[in-house]
Amino acid sequence: MESIRELYRIGVGPSSSHTMGPKKAAELFLQQYTHANRYVVHLYESLAATGKGHLTDKAVLEVLGEEYTKIQWHPEKCLPQHPNAMTFEAFDEQGELLGTRTFFSVGGGAIRELGEEEQEQKSVYPLTTVKDIMEYCSQKGITYWEYVVECEGETIFDFLDTVWETMESAVKKGLENQGVLPGSIGLSRQAWRYLRRCRNASEDMQQTGLITAYALAVSEENAGGGIIVTAPTCGASGVVPAVLYYLQEQQQLKRIDILRALATAALFGNVIKFNGSISGAEVGCQGEVGSACAMAAGAAAELLGGTLRQIEYAAEMGLEHHLGLTCDPVDGLVQIPCIERNACAATRALSCAQMAILSDGTHHITFDEVVHVMKQTGHDLPSLYRETSTGGLAKAYAGRCRTPK
């Protein structure tokens, strides 16, 4: 498995696969064809279907230049390797083709070029299943985060410190910012309102209310084009910071506790990414919000003093109970149901952690088995439920808007 530096990526929202990935691909293409006269960019399937709402064209044009570039949308055409596909073409002054490159945005801001499918990733982690990692940690008497440090080195804490600083900033900014989010829906920011209402709410409402406020804050920052951390994606970026921010406040945790929890969360996210997928266009939202819930649940269980098996159980529940979750963003925007979904997953993540802590960690379905099932379920989902905005809630909303009043 790759370094967790490839999982936690700091960038601008609203979508890691539809904005961060295409922008990176455009930058790589421009490096090779800097002196081209003009460019044509072909976007396929999911990138084309929801690219305008996800600002894919804006991300590409910022790099290649609007006056030199033509975007062509092909929502009906798919390449077999991945639904988030894009082909870049460069032409000279005479209109002759200088070169072409095809990239796939595979989730979390990561890209892969055509022909790289069989190439091995730069391996940082020798063990790639939670079963093997748990057995190794048990034999050595170490925790999940200590395994991360063993593989990554102590410098990983410097990286995680920057990650947490960015996450905290997104929470705080999101709690302060008000107004309507950009896009066609006219959705208003709600995080600040939830926070204020929590101040007058009963004690038994505090946990749900505060976690909801924190998750909404980050998700709204993402939807507004703010700076966030993929955890593991932009669309699911509110879950992990919300849970950790809440526990930091409630338990007065030290910063090193949060950094260790981030390492644990990333380890589980990395296993999902390696053996399954974190791409909504490939497996639906179970790969995004479901993965984020698993990461947050595992991290929370660790902070609550869980054993290796209890932490694995919490993460397993977080992913298991999101199996089959569709990705059907309304109007192609990372807003409905994405923002609320982050809040629901964040509250569920802490509940999963608490359930695991109350148990002895014994359960019948393993985390690795759930990852396998999630990947298979995602492949079985029709494309209209995999970030194309042609089915589910997106279809319901579109139909309502077309209905005469």
LINPE-V503989 format. One record per residue. RES is the residue in one small letter. PSI is psi in degrees with one decimal (* if undefined). NEAR is the number of other ideal C-beta (glycine too) atoms within 10 Angstrom. D_FIRST is the distance of its C-alpha to the first C-alpha in Angstrom with 2 decimals. Layout:
res-><RES,RES>
psi-><PSI,PSI>
near-><NEAR,NEAR>
d_first-><D_FIRST,D_FIRST>
This chain:
res-><m,e,s,i,r,e,l,y,r,i,g,v,g,p,s,s,s,h,t,m,g,p,k,k,a,a,e,l,f,l,q,q,y,t,h,a,n,r,y,v,v,h,l,y,e,s,l,a,a,t,g,k,g,h,l,t,d,k,a,v,l,e,v,l,g,e,e,y,t,k,i,q,w,h,p,e,k,c,l,p,q,h,p,n,a,m,t,f,e,a,f,d,e,q,g,e,l,l,g,t,r,t,f,f,s,v,g,g,g,a,i,r,e,l,g,e,e,e,q,e,q,k,s,v,y,p,l,t,t,v,k,d,i,m,e,y,c,s,q,k,g,i,t,y,w,e,y,v,v,e,c,e,g,e,t,i,f,d,f,l,d,t,v,w,e,t,m,e,s,a,v,k,k,g,l,e,n,q,g,v,l,p,g,s,i,g,l,s,r,q,a,w,r,y,l,r,r,c,r,n,a,s,e,d,m,q,q,t,g,l,i,t,a,y,a,l,a,v,s,e,e,n,a,g,g,g,i,i,v,t,a,p,t,c,g,a,s,g,v,v,p,a,v,l,y,y,l,q,e,q,q,q,l,k,r,i,d,i,l,r,a,l,a,t,a,a,l,f,g,n,v,i,k,f,n,g,s,i,s,g,a,e,v,g,c,q,g,e,v,g,s,a,c,a,m,a,a,g,a,a,a,e,l,l,g,g,t,l,r,q,i,e,y,a,a,e,m,g,l,e,h,h,l,g,l,t,c,d,p,v,d,g,l,v,q,i,p,c,i,e,r,n,a,c,a,a,t,r,a,l,s,c,a,q,m,a,i,l,s,d,g,t,h,h,i,t,f,d,e,v,v,h,v,m,k,q,t,g,h,d,l,p,s,l,y,r,e,t,s,t,g,g,l,a,k,a,y,a,g,r,c,r,t,p,k>
psi-><151.9,171.9,151.4,-10.0,-23.5,-9.8,-49.8,107.2,128.8,126.5,-171.3,137.1,-179.1,-8.6,128.0,-39.9,-27.9,-15.1,-53.1,-45.7,-53.0,-35.5,-42.4,-40.4,-42.2,-38.7,-41.2,-40.6,-41.1,-35.1,-34.3,-32.2,53.2,-35.9,16.5,153.7,-35.5,164.2,148.2,130.3,122.5,124.1,133.3,155.8,-113.9,-39.4,-35.3,-38.3,-39.1,12.3,-37.7,-42.4,-30.0,1.6,32.5,-44.6,-39.6,-41.9,-42.0,-44.3,-29.7,-30.0,-50.1,-18.9,123.4,-34.4,-15.5,-3.4,139.0,129.6,130.0,128.4,129.5,67.4,-23.3,-10.1,134.4,146.8,140.6,-23.1,-36.4,144.3,-19.5,76.6,148.5,139.5,128.0,135.6,138.5,137.0,150.7,-173.8,-27.0,-0.3,10.6,139.7,120.5,-34.8,163.5,147.0,140.0,131.0,158.4,130.9,104.0,7.2,143.6,16.2,-3.9,147.4,157.9,138.8,150.5,129.6,-8.6,-0.9,-36.7,-5.4,140.8,145.5,158.2,109.0,126.8,-33.3,116.3,-25.9,136.2,7.6,150.6,-32.6,-49.8,-39.6,-42.5,-41.9,-40.7,-46.5,-39.3,-42.0,-37.0,-8.8,30.1,167.5,174.5,-42.5,-30.7,-31.6,-39.1,-46.0,-37.9,-37.3,-35.0,-26.9,161.1,-24.7,-12.7,-25.3,-31.1,-42.0,-46.6,-29.9,-41.2,-39.1,-47.9,-38.3,-40.7,-41.3,-46.7,-43.4,-40.3,-39.5,-49.9,-43.2,-41.0,-30.1,-23.6,-37.0,141.2,176.6,-175.1,135.7,149.7,149.2,179.8,-14.6,-33.7,40.2,128.3,147.7,139.4,-11.6,-45.5,-36.0,-42.7,-41.9,-44.7,-38.1,-28.5,-31.3,-25.5,3.5,162.5,163.2,-36.3,-6.4,-9.6,-46.5,-52.7,-43.1,-44.9,-44.7,-39.9,-46.4,-44.0,-40.2,-42.3,-39.1,-50.1,-42.4,-35.5,-35.3,-42.7,-48.3,-27.8,4.9,21.6,177.6,124.4,-179.4,131.5,124.1,66.2,-3.1,171.4,-44.3,-18.2,22.0,-9.8,-15.5,-58.3,-50.4,-34.0,-47.3,-45.1,-37.4,-41.4,-47.4,-34.5,-42.1,-47.0,-35.1,3.4,52.0,151.5,159.3,-38.0,-30.3,-42.9,-40.2,-39.3,-40.4,-37.7,-37.0,-43.6,-45.8,-44.6,-34.2,-44.8,-39.3,-36.8,-39.4,-41.1,-45.3,-39.2,-43.4,-14.5,-116.5,149.0,17.2,119.9,-31.5,-19.0,-41.5,8.6,-174.9,-12.8,-30.1,-17.9,-74.7,-36.0,-43.6,-41.2,-39.8,-42.3,-44.0,-46.4,-38.7,-44.0,-43.4,-42.5,-41.3,-36.9,-45.7,-24.8,4.8,22.0,154.1,173.7,-45.0,-36.5,-38.2,-44.1,-39.1,-42.7,-46.2,-38.4,-44.7,-40.3,-38.9,-41.5,-40.9,15.0,6.4,134.7,1.7,124.2,159.0,101.8,61.5,129.5,127.1,22.9,17.2,148.5,63.6,-62.7,122.4,11.1,-44.4,-52.3,-36.8,-35.5,-42.2,-43.9,-40.9,-34.8,-45.4,-37.4,-37.5,-44.9,-36.6,-41.1,-42.6,-42.9,-39.9,-43.1,-39.3,-36.0,-19.7,179.3,6.6,-3.6,131.6,163.1,-25.5,126.6,162.1,-44.8,-36.5,-38.8,-38.9,-44.0,-44.6,-40.5,-43.8,-44.6,-42.4,-42.4,-41.2,-26.7,-16.1,135.9,154.2,-25.0,-13.8,14.1,69.3,37.7,-8.8,31.9,-0.8,-179.4,-136.2,-36.6,-40.7,-41.1,-44.0,-43.2,-40.9,-38.3,-40.0,-27.6,-12.6,125.3,139.9,*>
near-><22,15,20,25,14,19,28,25,21,17,19,19,26,29,36,33,34,31,27,25,29,30,23,19,25,22,13,15,26,16,8,12,19,8,7,21,14,16,23,16,23,20,25,24,22,31,32,25,27,29,26,20,22,28,25,29,21,16,21,27,20,14,17,23,12,12,7,13,18,13,20,12,17,17,18,9,12,17,17,6,15,25,25,34,24,27,19,25,20,23,17,13,8,6,8,9,11,14,12,14,17,18,23,27,30,21,28,27,25,23,21,19,14,15,10,12,10,5,9,5,15,9,11,17,21,10,17,15,17,26,15,14,26,21,13,14,20,12,8,11,7,14,18,25,25,15,20,26,16,14,18,20,12,8,9,21,19,11,18,25,15,13,26,21,13,16,26,17,17,27,24,15,18,29,21,12,16,12,10,11,22,15,20,13,16,9,17,11,22,18,27,18,13,21,19,12,12,18,9,7,14,8,6,8,13,14,16,18,18,21,29,25,25,31,36,27,31,36,36,29,28,33,29,21,15,19,14,31,26,31,31,36,29,30,33,35,32,38,36,35,33,32,30,29,25,23,22,19,11,11,11,8,15,10,14,12,17,23,19,23,28,29,25,25,33,30,27,29,29,24,25,29,26,16,16,25,25,30,30,36,30,24,29,30,30,30,34,37,29,30,35,37,35,34,31,36,36,36,32,31,32,25,22,18,9,24,17,19,17,24,32,26,28,33,37,25,27,33,27,21,19,25,15,16,25,21,33,26,29,24,17,24,25,31,26,19,19,27,24,15,25,31,25,18,32,34,21,21,32,25,20,27,29,17,15,28,18,9,15,10,16,8,16,5,12,16,28,21,13,26,27,14,17,27,18,12,18,27,12,10,19,11,16,17,21,27,35,26,25,19,17,19,15,27,14,12,17,14,9,8,10,7,7,3,2>
d_first-><0.00,3.78,6.75,8.76,11.29,10.02,10.66,13.99,16.12,19.80,22.11,25.12,25.44,26.21,23.20,19.74,19.62,23.33,24.13,21.26,19.55,22.94,24.07,21.21,21.94,25.61,25.09,23.35,26.17,28.82,27.74,28.59,31.70,33.21,36.75,36.74,39.71,38.01,34.82,34.27,31.13,30.68,28.73,28.06,27.96,26.26,26.25,29.94,30.88,29.76,29.28,32.59,32.03,28.53,30.04,28.05,31.18,31.82,28.36,28.88,32.54,31.92,30.10,32.23,35.51,37.41,40.43,38.52,36.19,36.75,34.35,34.76,33.60,32.81,31.93,33.26,31.19,27.62,25.37,23.69,20.14,19.86,22.62,21.83,23.10,25.23,27.20,28.69,31.95,33.92,37.68,40.34,43.82,45.26,42.70,41.04,37.33,35.52,32.05,29.56,25.81,23.93,20.85,18.96,18.03,15.10,15.17,14.84,16.37,13.77,15.55,15.27,18.33,20.23,19.48,15.82,14.75,14.45,12.78,9.42,6.91,7.28,5.07,5.81,5.07,7.07,7.65,6.26,9.72,12.01,14.65,13.12,12.08,15.61,17.30,15.85,16.88,20.18,20.97,20.45,22.12,19.52,18.25,14.90,15.37,16.31,13.08,11.42,14.21,13.88,10.41,11.33,15.07,18.07,18.06,15.47,18.61,20.35,17.78,17.92,21.67,21.85,19.80,22.25,25.20,24.40,23.97,27.23,29.00,28.11,29.52,32.66,33.32,32.83,35.32,37.86,37.65,39.96,41.10,40.03,36.59,36.67,36.92,39.34,39.15,40.79,38.55,39.51,37.27,37.72,35.67,38.63,40.94,38.85,38.69,42.47,43.26,41.17,43.58,46.37,44.54,45.02,42.83,41.21,40.08,38.37,34.89,34.55,36.40,34.52,31.00,32.21,33.63,30.49,28.25,30.90,31.18,27.62,27.61,30.98,29.89,27.10,29.69,32.04,29.74,29.10,26.23,23.46,19.79,17.42,16.45,14.70,17.39,20.87,22.62,21.15,21.32,24.24,22.95,20.91,23.38,26.33,25.50,24.63,27.65,29.87,28.86,29.20,32.73,33.77,32.60,33.13,29.71,28.93,26.47,24.25,24.10,22.78,20.13,18.94,19.03,16.98,14.23,14.52,14.67,11.52,9.59,11.26,10.80,7.03,7.57,10.30,8.77,6.35,9.37,12.12,12.97,14.12,16.72,20.30,21.54,19.40,19.69,22.19,22.19,20.67,17.27,18.39,20.92,19.87,16.31,17.99,20.42,17.91,16.25,19.81,21.13,18.67,19.35,23.04,23.24,21.96,24.58,27.17,26.64,24.72,23.54,20.07,21.38,23.18,20.17,18.24,21.51,21.87,18.49,19.33,22.69,21.47,19.53,22.06,24.99,23.68,23.20,25.08,25.34,26.44,25.87,29.44,30.07,33.78,34.97,31.44,31.11,28.41,31.23,32.57,31.07,27.97,29.53,31.19,28.19,26.15,29.02,29.27,25.58,25.86,28.92,27.39,24.32,26.74,28.83,25.94,25.24,28.97,29.29,26.57,28.30,31.61,30.31,29.39,25.89,26.95,26.02,25.86,22.90,19.42,16.67,14.58,17.80,18.34,15.02,16.17,19.62,18.65,17.05,20.16,22.48,21.21,21.88,25.26,26.26,28.74,27.81,30.40,28.19,25.07,25.88,28.90,31.54,33.72,33.76,33.88,34.84,34.78,37.32,39.43,39.65,40.46,43.12,44.69,44.93,46.68,49.14,52.57,53.79>
